[in-house]
Structure formats: structure tokens, C-alpha cells
Amino acid sequence: MARWTLDDIDWSTFSVEHVDASVMAVVRAAALVERNGADYARYLKNVFADDPDFLPLIDAWAAEEIQHGDALGRWAELADPGFDYRAAFDRFRAGYALPLEATASVRGSKSGELIARSIVESGTSSFYSALRDATDEPVLKDIAHRVAGDEFRHYKLFMDHARRHLARDRLSLPRRFGVALGRFREADDEELSFAYHCANNPPEAPFDHKASNRAYATRAFRLYRPEHCDRGSNMILKAAGLDPKGRLGWLARRLFWGYVSLKSRAPEAA
């Protein structure tokens, strides 16, 4: 059950003077991806159809993801009354399809699927923490704080069930690391870039994956501070089955911060 609702947000404190156009563009895209939780739930329920204990948790997770999208979308419409959240989402969903009919994980195993989901949640929890700390707009700061907390819990949910399935799947450490690395590298895939396109460009504009990906990344990664990368890299290493302490953790944190810094300095595109 969701720990908060849209009614818990004090929308009356919205301050248009504190809206940053670059942040608004990123929030619009994030709203569409979060709202797509229902499709992700359908895919996950196919993969875990024989796991009755996990199925209701998938539904609860999806409900929270959808709520995240609706909260961010409502904020985006306040920030720009010309933005139509539902219309943008409809365009996104029409052009981006998940493997909804799949009955087995695209990661090769149930534990691999859960590790991949943990990687996603490590990224989203870091992003919303960075957004919370970067914005001065009161309503967005509150929403980002609530969403970040949910995403940290989602990470723990998927990690807990990954451990349960790892005992059955006997996924080797190299394979586990490969799944984690593969999902991390998919951050540049079509989903976020297409969401950015649908949320920020006219319906008739052609989709340019490279330009949209660059536009999203430069705006999103500028929000990060080293502490957000530190926590995110620790979560990624744990999901990969590695100890984030010591030299490996130090190196991972440095690499993550370097990656974020590089992405944030890339030339912007519309």
C-alpha cells in the first residue's frame, strides 16, 4: 500500500519563481517513465507467474510507480500550463513497447531480472535524491523526497527477492556482474530518450534518439553531487554481488562521479 497520496502534497506552496526550465524538462520525461509502471508490472507478473508470494508485491510496486508519474506530471502542468501530461504519456506509450507477452525474463533467469530491477531502483533513488537537493521549488522538493524514499524501498524489495531466487538459479558472480553491468549500460537506451522527446517536443517532431538522449543526460546529471553518486555506486555494487567497501568501492565511486561529470558537460540539444 502506498505510504502517501497526491492529497498529502501541499500544492498551494507551488512557486513558479523557483521553476527551472532545464529541471522541468527532465521532470516531464521522468513522469512518463514512472507512469508506465503498469506495463512493467504486466511483464514482471508474466515472468514471476509461479511465485504467488511475489505477485501482490509487484502490483503494490506498480501502483507506487504510477503515483510517482501522476505527481510529477501534475507538478509539470503547474510549472507549464501548456503541458498536457496525459497526451504526452499516450504518445510515449504508443511509441515505446515492452515485451508484454514474454513469459521468461529477458535477463535469462528470475534472479537476473530482480538484479536488473535493483540496478534501475539504485539509479532512480539517486536521481530523485539529487533532484530533491537541487531544486528550490517547494512542491517539487517534497515530491522528489517522497519518490526517492519509495525508490530506496523498491531497491530493498527487489534485492530481498533476488537473494531468494539466487539460491535456486545458482547465478555465478561473473554472470551476476554481467547482468548488473548490462542494465547499467542500458541507461542510454530508447526509453528515457523517447520519453524526453514525447514530453518536450511537438507531436509532429521526428524522434532523434541521440539528440534526445544527450538533452536528457546533460540536464539530469547536472543535478548530481558526489554524495548521490557514492550511494548509487554502493547500491549497484551490492546488486552485482560485490562488496562496496575498500578499494573496489572507492574506485567505483570515482568512476561513477567521473561518468556523471562527463555526461553533464556534453553539448545540449533541444
PAZAPA-4460 file (N, C-alpha, C; in steps of 0.05 Angstrom, whole numbers, plus 32768, in hexadecimal, padded with zeros to 4 digits):
% residues 270
    n_x    n_y    n_z   ca_x   ca_y   ca_z    c_x    c_y    c_z   seq   type   mol
   8011   7FE8   8000   8000   8000   8000   8011   8019   8000     1      M     A
   800A   802D   7FF0   801A   8045   7FEE   801B   8053   8009     2      A     A
   8032   805E   800F   8036   806C   8028   802E   8089   8027     3      R     A
   8026   8093   8010   801D   80AE   800D   800B   80B0   7FF4     4      W     A
   7FFC   80C5   7FF2   7FEC   80CA   7FDB   7FF0   80E6   7FD1     5      T     A
   7FE5   80ED   7FBA   7FE7   8108   7FB0   7FDA   811C   7FC2     6      L     A
   7FC7   8113   7FD2   7FBA   8126   7FE5   7FCC   812E   7FFC     7      D     A
   7FE1   811E   8001   7FF4   8125   8016   8007   813C   800F     8      D     A
   8008   8142   7FF5   801A   8158   7FEB   800B   8172   7FEE     9      I     A
   8019   8186   7FF8   800E   81A1   7FFB   8013   81B0   7FE1    10      D     A
   8001   81AD   7FCE   8004   81B9   7FB4   8002   81D7   7FB5    11      W     A
   7FF7   81E2   7FCA   7FF4   81FF   7FCD   800E   820D   7FD0    12      S     A
   8023   81FE   7FD7   803D   820B   7FDC   804D   820D   7FC2    13      T     A
   8042   8205   7FAB   8050   8206   7F92   8059   8222   7F8C    14      F     A
   8072   8225   7F83   807E   823F   7F7E   8089   823F   7F62    15      S     A
   807B   824C   7F4F   8084   824D   7F34   809E   825B   7F31    16      V     A
   80A5   826D   7F43   80BE   827C   7F42   80D6   8269   7F46    17      E     A
   80D2   8252   7F51   80E8   8240   7F57   80E8   8228   7F43    18      H     A
   80D9   822A   7F2D   80D9   8216   7F19   80F1   821A   7F06    19      V     A
   8101   8206   7F03   8118   8207   7EF0   8110   81F8   7ED7    20      D     A
   8114   8204   7EC0   810A   81F8   7EA7   8118   81DD   7EA1    21      A     A
   8132   81DB   7EA7   8140   81C2   7EA2   8136   81AC   7EB4    22      S     A
   8131   81B3   7ECD   8126   819F   7EE0   810B   8196   7ED7    23      V     A
   80FA   81AA   7ECE   80DF   81A3   7EC5   80E0   818F   7EAE    24      M     A
   80F2   8193   7E9B   80F4   8181   7E84   80FA   8164   7E8D    25      A     A
   810C   8161   7EA1   8113   8147   7EAB   80FC   813A   7EBA    26      V     A
   80EE   814B   7ECA   80D7   8141   7EDA   80C1   8137   7EC7    27      V     A
   80BC   8145   7EB2   80A8   813C   7E9F   80AE   8120   7E95    28      R     A
   80C7   811B   7E8D   80CF   8101   7E83   80CC   80EC   7E98    29      A     A
   80D5   80F2   7EB1   80D4   80DF   7EC7   80B7   80D7   7ECD    30      A     A
   80A4   80EA   7ECA   8088   80E5   7ECF   807E   80CF   7EBD    31      A     A
   8085   80D0   7EA3   807B   80BC   7E90   8086   80A1   7E96    32      L     A
   80A0   809F   7E9D   80AC   8085   7EA2   809F   8079   7EBB    33      V     A
   809C   8089   7ED0   808F   807F   7EE9   8073   8076   7EE4    34      E     A
   8064   8085   7ED4   8048   807E   7ECF   8045   8064   7EC0    35      R     A
   805A   805B   7EB3   8059   8042   7EA4   805C   8029   7EB5    36      N     A
   805A   802D   7ED0   805D   8016   7EE2   804A   8000   7EDE    37      G     A
   8032   8005   7ED3   801E   7FF0   7ECE   8029   7FDC   7EBA    38      A     A
   8036   7FE6   7EA5   8040   7FD3   7E91   8057   7FC3   7E9C    39      D     A
   8068   7FCF   7EAC   807E   7FC0   7EB9   8073   7FAB   7ECB    40      Y     A
   805D   7FB1   7ED9   8051   7F9E   7EEB   8046   7F86   7EDC    41      A     A
   803A   7F8B   7EC5   8030   7F75   7EB4   8046   7F62   7EAC    42      R     A
   805D   7F6E   7EA3   8074   7F5E   7E9C   807E   7F4E   7EB3    43      Y     A
   8082   7F5B   7ECA   808D   7F4D   7EE2   807A   7F37   7EEC    44      L     A
   8060   7F3C   7EEA   804D   7F27   7EF3   804D   7F0F   7EE0    45      K     A
   8053   7F13   7EC7   8057   7EFC   7EB5   8070   7EEC   7EBD    46      N     A
   8085   7EFA   7EC3   809F   7EED   7ECA   809C   7EDE   7EE4    47      V     A
   808E   7EEA   7EF7   808C   7EDE   7F12   8071   7ED2   7F17    48      F     A
   8064   7EC8   7F02   8049   7EBC   7F05   8048   7EA5   7F18    49      A     A
   805E   7E97   7F1D   805E   7E80   7F2F   8069   7E88   7F4B    50      D     A
   8069   7EA2   7F51   8072   7EAB   7F6B   805C   7EBB   7F79    51      D     A
   8048   7EAD   7F84   8031   7EBA   7F8F   8037   7ECE   7FA6    52      P     A
   804D   7ECA   7FB4   8054   7EDD   7FC9   805D   7EF8   7FBE    53      D     A
   8068   7EF7   7FA6   8074   7F10   7F9B   8060   7F20   7F8A    54      F     A
   804C   7F12   7F7F   8039   7F1F   7F6D   802B   7F38   7F79    55      L     A
   8020   7F36   7F92   8013   7F4E   7F9D   8026   7F65   7FA2    56      P     A
   803F   7F5E   7FA6   8053   7F73   7FAB   8059   7F82   7F91    57      L     A
   8057   7F74   7F7A   805B   7F81   7F60   8044   7F95   7F5C    58      I     A
   802C   7F8E   7F63   8015   7FA0   7F60   8019   7FB9   7F71    59      D     A
   8022   7FB5   7F8A   8026   7FCB   7F9C   803C   7FDE   7F92    60      A     A
   8052   7FD2   7F87   8068   7FE1   7F7C   805E   7FF2   7F64    61      W     A
   804E   7FE5   7F52   8045   7FF4   7F3B   8033   800B   7F42    62      A     A
   8022   8007   7F56   8010   801C   7F5F   8020   8035   7F69    63      A     A
   8036   8030   7F76   8046   8046   7F80   8055   8053   7F68    64      E     A
   805E   8043   7F55   806B   804F   7F3D   8057   8061   7F2E    65      E     A
   803F   8058   7F2A   802B   8068   7F1C   8025   8081   7F2C    66      I     A
   8024   8080   7F46   801F   8097   7F56   8037   80AB   7F53    67      Q     A
   804F   80A1   7F52   8066   80B3   7F4D   8062   80C2   7F33    68      H     A
   805A   80B4   7F1E   8056   80C2   7F05   8040   80D7   7F06    69      G     A
   802A   80D0   7F14   8014   80E3   7F16   801C   80FC   7F27    70      D     A
   802B   80F8   7F3C   8034   810F   7F4C   8047   8121   7F3C    71      A     A
   805A   8114   7F2E   806D   8124   7F1E   805F   8131   7F06    72      L     A
   804B   8123   7EFA   803C   812E   7EE4   802B   8146   7EED    73      G     A
   801F   8144   7F04   800F   815A   7F0E   8021   8172   7F14    74      R     A
   8038   816D   7F1F   804B   8184   7F24   8053   8191   7F0A    75      W     A
   8059   8180   7EF5   8061   818B   7EDC   804B   819C   7ECF    76      A     A
   8032   8194   7ED3   801C   81A4   7EC8   8019   81BF   7ED7    77      E     A
   801F   81BF   7EF1   8020   81D8   7F00   8036   81EA   7EF6    78      L     A
   804D   81DE   7EF2   8065   81ED   7EE9   8061   81F9   7ECD    79      A     A
   8052   81EA   7EBC   804D   81F3   7EA1   8031   81EA   7E99    80      D     A
   801D   81FC   7E9C   8001   81F5   7E96   7FFC   81EC   7E7A    81      P     A
   800F   81F1   7E68   800D   81E7   7E4D   8015   81CA   7E49    82      G     A
   8020   81BE   7E5E   8028   81A2   7E5C   8011   8190   7E63    83      F     A
   800C   817C   7E52   7FF6   8169   7E56   8003   814E   7E5C    84      D     A
   8003   8147   7E76   8011   812F   7E80   8005   8116   7E73    85      Y     A
   7FEA   8113   7E74   7FDE   80FB   7E6A   7FE2   80F8   7E4B    86      R     A
   7FE1   810E   7E3D   7FE5   810C   7E20   8002   8104   7E1A    87      A     A
   8015   810F   7E29   8031   8108   7E25   8035   80EA   7E2C    88      A     A
   8028   80E1   7E41   802B   80C4   7E49   801F   80B2   7E33    89      F     A
   8008   80BA   7E28   7FFC   80AA   7E13   800F   80A7   7DFB    90      D     A
   801C   80BD   7DF4   8030   80BC   7DDD   8047   80AA   7DE4    91      R     A
   8050   80AC   7DFD   8067   809B   7E06   805F   807D   7E05    92      F     A
   8048   8077   7E10   8040   805B   7E11   803A   804F   7DF5    93      R     A
   8031   8061   7DE3   802C   8057   7DC8   8046   8051   7DB9    94      A     A
   805C   805E   7DC1   8075   805A   7DB2   808A   804A   7DC0    95      G     A
   8084   8043   7DD9   8098   8033   7DE8   808A   801B   7DF4    96      Y     A
   8093   8003   7DEC   8085   7FEA   7DF4   8098   7FD8   7E04    97      A     A
   808F   7FCE   7E1A   809D   7FB9   7E29   8095   7F9D   7E1F    98      L     A
   80A5   7F89   7E25   809E   7F6E   7E1C   8088   7F62   7E2E    99      P     A
   8070   7F6C   7E2A   805A   7F66   7E3C   8051   7F48   7E3B   100      L     A
   8056   7F3B   7E25   804E   7F1F   7E22   8063   7F0B   7E2B   101      E     A
   807A   7F15   7E33   8090   7F04   7E3C   8088   7EF4   7E55   102      A     A
   808F   7EDB   7E56   8089   7ECA   7E6D   80A2   7EC3   7E7D   103      T     A
   80B9   7ECB   7E72   80D3   7EC7   7E7F   80E2   7EE1   7E7F   104      A     A
   80F3   7EE4   7E92   8102   7EFD   7E95   8115   7F01   7E7D   105      S     A
   8117   7F19   7E73   812A   7F20   7E5E   8147   7F1F   7E69   106      V     A
   8149   7F1D   7E84   8164   7F1C   7E91   816E   7EFF   7E93   107      R     A
   815D   7EEC   7E8C   8166   7ED0   7E8C   815F   7EC0   7EA5   108      G     A
   8156   7ECE   7EBA   814E   7EC0   7ED3   813E   7ED3   7EE4   109      S     A
   8130   7EC8   7EF7   8120   7ED9   7F09   8133   7EEA   7F1B   110      K     A
   8148   7EDE   7F24   815B   7EEE   7F35   8168   7F04   7F24   111      S     A
   816E   7EFE   7F0B   8179   7F13   7EFA   8166   7F2A   7EF5   112      G     A
   814C   7F23   7EF2   8137   7F38   7EEF   8136   7F4A   7F08   113      E     A
   8138   7F3E   7F1F   8136   7F4D   7F38   814F   7F5E   7F3D   114      L     A
   8166   7F54   7F35   817E   7F64   7F37   817C   7F7C   7F24   115      I     A
   8172   7F77   7F0C   816F   7F8E   7EF9   815C   7FA3   7F04   116      A     A
   8146   7F9A   7F11   8133   7FAD   7F1D   8141   7FBC   7F34   117      R     A
   8152   7FAF   7F43   8160   7FBC   7F58   8173   7FD2   7F4D   118      S     A
   817F   7FCD   7F37   8190   7FE1   7F2A   8180   7FF9   7F22   119      I     A
   8168   7FF5   7F17   8157   800B   7F10   814F   801B   7F28   120      V     A
   8148   800E   7F3E   8140   801C   7F56   8157   802B   7F63   121      E     A
   8170   8021   7F60   8187   8030   7F6A   818A   804A   7F5B   122      S     A
   8185   8049   7F41   8187   8061   7F31   8170   8075   7F36   123      G     A
   8158   806B   7F39   8142   807E   7F3E   8143   808A   7F5A   124      T     A
   814B   807A   7F6E   814E   8085   7F89   8163   809B   7F8A   125      S     A
   8179   8096   7F7B   818E   80AB   7F7A   8185   80C3   7F6B   126      S     A
   8176   80BF   7F55   816D   80D6   7F46   815A   80E8   7F56   127      F     A
   8146   80DB   7F63   8133   80EB   7F72   813F   80F8   7F8A   128      Y     A
   8153   80EC   7F96   8161   80F9   7FAC   8170   8111   7FA2   129      S     A
   817C   810F   7F8A   818A   8125   7F7E   8177   813B   7F77   130      A     A
   8160   8134   7F6C   814B   8147   7F65   8141   8156   7F7D   131      L     A
   813C   8148   7F92   8133   8154   7FAC   8147   8168   7FB6   132      R     A
   8160   8162   7FB5   8175   8173   7FC0   817B   818B   7FAE   133      D     A
   8175   8188   7F94   817C   819D   7F81   8166   81B2   7F7D   134      A     A
   814D   81AA   7F81   8137   81BD   7F7B   8131   81CF   7F93   135      T     A
   8129   81E7   7F8D   811F   81F9   7FA2   8101   81FC   7FA2   136      D     A
   80F4   81EE   7F8F   80D7   81F0   7F8D   80CB   81DD   7FA2   137      E     A
   80BB   81E8   7FB5   80B2   81D8   7FCD   80A2   81BF   7FC6   138      P     A
   8090   81C0   7FB3   8080   81A9   7FAD   8091   8193   7FA0   139      V     A
   80A1   819A   7F8D   80B3   8187   7F80   80C6   817A   7F94   140      L     A
   80D0   818A   7FA7   80E2   8180   7FBB   80D4   816A   7FCC   141      K     A
   80BB   8170   7FD3   80AC   815D   7FE3   80A6   8143   7FD3   142      D     A
   809E   8146   7FBA   8098   812F   7FA9   80B1   811E   7FA6   143      I     A
   80C8   812B   7F9F   80E1   811C   7F9B   80EA   810D   7FB4   144      A     A
   80E5   811A   7FCB   80EC   810D   7FE5   80DC   80F4   7FE9   145      H     A
   80C2   80F6   7FE4   80B0   80DF   7FE7   80B7   80C8   7FD3   146      R     A
   80BB   80D0   7FBA   80C1   80BC   7FA6   80DC   80AE   7FAB   147      V     A
   80F0   80BE   7FB3   810A   80B2   7FBA   8108   809D   7FD0   148      A     A
   80F8   80A3   7FE4   80F3   8090   7FFA   80E6   8076   7FF0   149      G     A
   80D3   8079   7FDE   80C6   8062   7FD2   80DA   8051   7FC2   150      D     A
   80EB   805F   7FB3   80FD   8050   7FA2   8112   8041   7FB2   151      E     A
   811B   804C   7FC8   812D   803E   7FDA   8120   8024   7FE5   152      F     A
   8106   8026   7FEC   80F8   800E   7FF5   80F4   7FFA   7FDE   153      R     A
   80F0   8004   7FC6   80ED   7FF1   7FB0   8107   7FE2   7FAA   154      H     A
   811D   7FF0   7FAE   8137   7FE3   7FAB   813A   7FCC   7FBF   155      Y     A
   8132   7FD1   7FD7   8134   7FBC   7FEC   8121   7FA5   7FE6   156      K     A
   8109   7FAC   7FDC   80F5   7F97   7FD4   8101   7F84   7FBF   157      L     A
   810C   7F90   7FAA   8117   7F7F   7F95   8130   7F70   7F9D   158      F     A
   8140   7F7D   7FAE   8158   7F6F   7FB8   8151   7F57   7FCA   159      M     A
   813D   7F5B   7FDB   8135   7F45   7FED   812B   7F2D   7FDD   160      D     A
   811C   7F32   7FC8   8111   7F1C   7FB8   8127   7F11   7FA5   161      H     A
   813A   7F22   7F9D   8150   7F18   7F8D   8160   7F03   7F9D   162      A     A
   8165   7F09   7FB6   8174   7EF6   7FC7   8165   7EDB   7FC9   163      R     A
   814B   7EDC   7FCB   813B   7EC4   7FCC   813E   7EB3   7FB3   164      R     A
   813D   7EC1   7F9C   813F   7EB2   7F82   815C   7EAB   7F7B   165      H     A
   816F   7EBA   7F86   818B   7EB3   7F80   8192   7E97   7F8A   166      L     A
   8186   7E8F   7FA1   818B   7E75   7FAC   8181   7E5F   7F99   167      A     A
   816C   7E65   7F89   8161   7E51   7F77   816F   7E52   7F5C   168      R     A
   8175   7E6A   7F52   8180   7E6D   7F37   819E   7E67   7F36   169      D     A
   81AB   7E69   7F4D   81C8   7E65   7F4E   81D7   7E77   7F3A   170      R     A
   81CF   7E90   7F3A   81DC   7EA3   7F28   81F8   7EA8   7F31   171      L     A
   820B   7EA4   7F20   8227   7EA9   7F28   822D   7EC6   7F2C   172      S     A
   8242   7ECD   7F3A   8249   7EE9   7F3F   824F   7EF7   7F24   173      L     A
   825E   7EEB   7F12   8263   7EF9   7EF8   8249   7EFE   7EE9   174      P     A
   8237   7EEB   7EEA   821D   7EEE   7EDC   820D   7F04   7EEA   175      R     A
   820D   7F04   7F04   81FE   7F18   7F13   8209   7F34   7F0D   176      R     A
   8224   7F36   7F0C   8230   7F50   7F06   8229   7F58   7EE9   177      F     A
   8229   7F45   7ED7   8222   7F4A   7EBB   8206   7F55   7EB8   178      G     A
   81F3   7F4A   7EC7   81D7   7F54   7EC7   81D6   7F71   7ED1   179      V     A
   81E4   7F76   7EE7   81E4   7F91   7EF3   81F0   7FA5   7EE0   180      A     A
   8207   7F9E   7ED5   8215   7FB0   7EC2   8204   7FB5   7EA9   181      L     A
   81F8   7FA0   7E9F   81E7   7FA2   7E87   81D0   7FB5   7E8C   182      G     A
   81C3   7FB3   7EA3   81AC   7FC4   7EA9   81B5   7FE1   7EAD   183      R     A
   81CC   7FE5   7EBA   81D7   8000   7EBD   81DC   800D   7EA2   184      F     A
   81E7   7FFE   7E90   81ED   8009   7E75   81D4   800F   7E65   185      R     A
   81BE   8002   7E6C   81A5   8008   7E5F   8199   8023   7E66   186      E     A
   81A6   8031   7E78   819C   804C   7E7F   819B   805E   7E67   187      A     A
   81AB   8058   7E52   81AA   8067   7E3A   8197   805C   7E25   188      D     A
   8186   804A   7E2D   8174   803D   7E19   815D   8051   7E12   189      D     A
   814A   8047   7E03   8136   8058   7DF7   8121   8062   7E0A   190      E     A
   811D   8055   7E21   8107   805C   7E32   8108   8079   7E3C   191      E     A
   811E   8080   7E49   811F   809B   7E54   8121   80B0   7E3E   192      L     A
   8130   80AA   7E29   8133   80BE   7E13   8118   80C2   7E05   193      S     A
   8109   80AC   7E01   80EF   80AF   7DF4   80DB   80BE   7E07   194      F     A
   80DD   80B8   7E21   80CC   80C6   7E34   80D2   80E4   7E33   195      A     A
   80EC   80EB   7E32   80F4   8107   7E31   80E8   8114   7E18   196      Y     A
   80EA   8106   7E01   80E0   8110   7DE8   80C2   8115   7DEA   197      H     A
   80B3   8101   7DF3   8096   8104   7DF5   808D   811A   7E08   198      C     A
   809C   811E   7E1D   8095   8132   7E31   809D   814E   7E2A   199      A     A
   80B0   8151   7E18   80BB   816C   7E13   80BB   8176   7DF7   200      N     A
   80B2   8165   7DE4   80B1   816D   7DC8   8095   816B   7DBD   201      N     A
   808F   817B   7DA8   8074   817A   7D9C   806E   815E   7D92   202      P     A
   8055   8156   7D91   804E   813B   7D88   8058   8134   7D6C   203      P     A
   8059   8149   7D5B   8062   8144   7D3F   8080   8143   7D3C   204      E     A
   808F   8149   7D50   80AC   814A   7D4E   80B7   812D   7D4C   205      A     A
   80CA   8128   7D39   80D6   810D   7D37   80E7   8107   7D4F   206      P     A
   80E8   80EE   7D56   80F8   80E5   7D6E   8115   80E1   7D66   207      F     A
   8127   80EF   7D74   8144   80EC   7D70   814F   80E1   7D8A   208      D     A
   8155   80C7   7D8A   815D   80BA   7DA3   8176   80C7   7DAF   209      H     A
   818A   80CC   7D9E   81A3   80D7   7DA8   819F   80F2   7DB4   210      K     A
   8191   8103   7DA6   818C   811F   7DB0   817C   811F   7DCA   211      A     A
   8167   810E   7DCB   8156   810D   7DE3   8165   8101   7DFB   212      S     A
   8175   80ED   7DF5   8184   80E1   7E0B   8198   80F5   7E17   213      N     A
   81A5   8104   7E05   81B9   8118   7E0E   81AB   812E   7E1D   214      R     A
   8194   8137   7E13   8185   814C   7E21   817C   8144   7E3D   215      A     A
   8172   812B   7E3F   816A   8122   7E59   8182   811F   7E6C   216      Y     A
   8197   8112   7E63   81AE   810D   7E74   81BC   8126   7E7F   217      A     A
   81C0   813A   7E6D   81CD   8152   7E77   81BD   8160   7E8C   218      T     A
   81A3   8160   7E89   8192   816E   7E9D   818F   815D   7EB7   219      R     A
   818D   8143   7EB4   8189   8132   7ECC   81A2   8130   7EDC   220      A     A
   81B9   812B   7ECF   81D1   8126   7EDE   81DD   8140   7EEB   221      F     A
   81D5   8157   7EE2   81DE   816F   7EEF   81D2   8172   7F0B   222      R     A
   81BE   8163   7F11   81B2   8164   7F2C   81C2   8156   7F41   223      L     A
   81D3   8144   7F39   81E1   8132   7F4B   81F8   813F   7F5A   224      Y     A
   81FC   8136   7F73   8213   813C   7F83   8222   8122   7F89   225      R     A
   823B   8124   7F91   824A   810C   7F97   823C   80F8   7FAA   226      P     A
   822E   8102   7FBE   8221   80F0   7FD1   820B   80E0   7FC4   227      E     A
   81FE   80EA   7FB0   81E9   80DB   7FA2   81F6   80C4   7F92   228      H     A
   820D   80CA   7F86   821B   80B5   7F77   8227   80A0   7F8A   229      C     A
   8230   80A8   7FA1   823B   8095   7FB5   8226   8081   7FBD   230      D     A
   820F   808B   7FC4   81FA   8078   7FCD   81F1   8066   7FB6   231      R     A
   81EE   8072   7F9E   81E5   8063   7F87   81F9   804D   7F80   232      G     A
   8212   8053   7F80   8227   803F   7F78   8228   8029   7F8D   233      S     A
   8224   8030   7FA7   8223   801B   7FBB   820C   8008   7FB7   234      N     A
   81F5   8012   7FAF   81DD   8002   7FAA   81E1   7FF0   7F92   235      M     A
   81EE   7FFB   7F7D   81F3   7FEB   7F65   8206   7FD4   7F6B   236      I     A
   821C   7FDA   7F7A   822F   7FC4   7F81   8221   7FAE   7F91   237      L     A
   8211   7FB6   7FA4   8203   7FA2   7FB4   81F1   7F90   7FA2   238      K     A
   81E3   7F9D   7F90   81D2   7F8E   7F7E   81E2   7F7B   7F6C   239      A     A
   81FA   7F83   7F65   820C   7F72   7F55   821A   7F5C   7F65   240      A     A
   8215   7F5C   7F7F   8221   7F48   7F90   823D   7F4F   7F9A   241      G     A
   8244   7F68   7F99   825F   7F71   7FA0   825E   7F82   7FB9   242      L     A
   8274   7F83   7FC8   8276   7F92   7FE1   827D   7FAF   7FDA   243      D     A
   826C   7FC2   7FE2   8271   7FDE   7FDB   8287   7FEB   7FED   244      P     A
   8290   7FDC   8001   82A4   7FE7   8013   82C0   7FE4   8007   245      K     A
   82D3   7FF3   8011   82EE   7FEF   8009   82F4   7FFC   7FEE   246      G     A
   830A   7FF1   7FE1   8314   7FFD   7FC9   8301   7FFB   7FB1   247      R     A
   82F2   7FE5   7FAF   82DF   7FE2   7F99   82C9   7FF7   7F9B   248      L     A
   82BF   7FFB   7FB3   82AA   800F   7FB7   82B4   802B   7FB1   249      G     A
   82CD   8031   7FBA   82D8   804B   7FB4   82DB   804F   7F96   250      W     A
   82E5   803B   7F88   82E8   803D   7F6B   82CD   8041   7F5D   251      L     A
   82B9   8031   7F66   829E   8033   7F59   8292   804F   7F5D   252      A     A
   8296   805A   7F75   828B   8075   7F7A   8299   808A   7F69   253      R     A
   82B3   8087   7F66   82C1   809A   7F55   82B8   8097   7F37   254      R     A
   82B5   807F   7F2E   82AD   807B   7F13   8290   8085   7F0E   255      L     A
   827F   8080   7F21   8263   8089   7F1E   8262   80A8   7F1D   256      F     A
   8270   80B5   7F2F   8271   80D2   7F2F   827D   80DD   7F15   257      W     A
   8292   80CF   7F0B   829E   80D8   7EF2   828B   80D5   7EDB   258      G     A
   827B   80BF   7EDB   8268   80BA   7EC6   8252   80D0   7EC6   259      Y     A
   8248   80D6   7EDE   8233   80EA   7EE1   823E   8106   7ED9   260      V     A
   8256   810C   7EE1   8262   8126   7EDA   8265   8129   7EBC   261      S     A
   826E   8113   7EAF   8272   8114   7E92   8257   8117   7E84   262      L     A
   8243   8109   7E8C   8228   810B   7E80   821C   8127   7E83   263      K     A
   8221   8133   7E9A   8215   814D   7E9F   8222   8163   7E8F   264      S     A
   823A   815E   7E85   8248   8172   7E75   8244   8170   7E57   265      R     A
   8236   815B   7E4F   8231   8157   7E32   8221   816E   7E27   266      A     A
   8226   8176   7E0D   8216   818B   7E01   81F9   8185   7E02   267      P     A
   81E9   8199   7E09   81CC   8195   7E0A   81BF   8194   7DEF   268      E     A
   81A9   8186   7DEE   8198   8186   7DD6   817C   818D   7DDF   269      A     A
   816C   8196   7DCD   8151   819E   7DD4   8140   8186   7DDB   270      A     A
***
